[in-house]
Amino acid sequence: MTKRMRRKIDAALKAKIALEAFREQATVADLAQRYQVHPNQIYAWKKQLQDEAARAFENGPAAAPDREREVERLHAKIGELVVERDFLARRSGR
């Protein structure tokens, strides 16, 4: 008896299916058959989309603080590498 591997569906496809279900241009049964997923899963993704859609508009762009933190982290790393390079250059000059 062979085991079936679970299919991993990426977030982009889940969003696409949930949006199609939300628009109601096709029935959930049709979408389930087309994308080969269970209708209950489509209902769950649709509900998740409805519940979390408001978060997209909260407090302006959410990526800005993450981007600033990433830039600060990278600047710190650059500083560490410069100090390390200078130290090694002095040590090898002996």
Secondary structure, 3 states (H helix, E strand, C coil): CCCCCCCCCCHHHHHHHHHHHHHCCCCHHHHHHHHCCCHHHHHHHHHHHHHHHHHHHCCCCCHHHHHHHHHHHHHHHHHHHHHHHHHHHHHHCC
